[in-house]
């Protein structure tokens, strides 16, 4: 039981990190596309 909780916590942290990373990349992509559309 001792090392089961840290393992689960690490897995959830990894999932949260992946979600945050993908959200940041999507936001950056949207900003870049918006800037390009404004320039054209």
C-alpha positions in Angstrom: 0.0 0.0 0.0 2.9 2.4 0.7 4.1 2.8 -2.8 0.7 2.4 -4.5 -0.5 5.9 -3.6 2.6 7.7 -4.9 2.4 5.7 -8.1 -1.2 6.7 -8.6 -0.4 10.3 -7.7 2.4 10.3 -10.3 0.1 8.9 -13.0 -2.6 11.6 -12.3 0.1 14.3 -12.3 1.4 13.0 -15.6 -2.1 13.1 -17.1 -2.7 16.6 -15.7 0.7 17.7 -17.2 -0.2 16.2 -20.6 -3.6 18.0 -20.5 -2.0 21.3 -19.6 0.7 20.9 -22.2 -1.8 20.2 -25.0 -4.0 23.1 -23.9 -1.0 25.5 -24.0 0.1 24.2 -27.4 -3.5 24.6 -28.7 -3.6 28.2 -27.3 -0.3 29.1 -28.9 -1.4 27.6 -32.2 -4.6 29.6 -32.1 -2.7 32.8 -31.3 -0.3 32.2 -34.2 -3.2 31.4 -36.6 -5.1 34.5 -35.4 -2.0 36.7 -36.0 -1.6 35.3 -39.5 -5.2 35.9 -40.3 -4.9 39.5 -39.0 -1.8 40.1 -41.2 -3.4 38.9 -44.4 
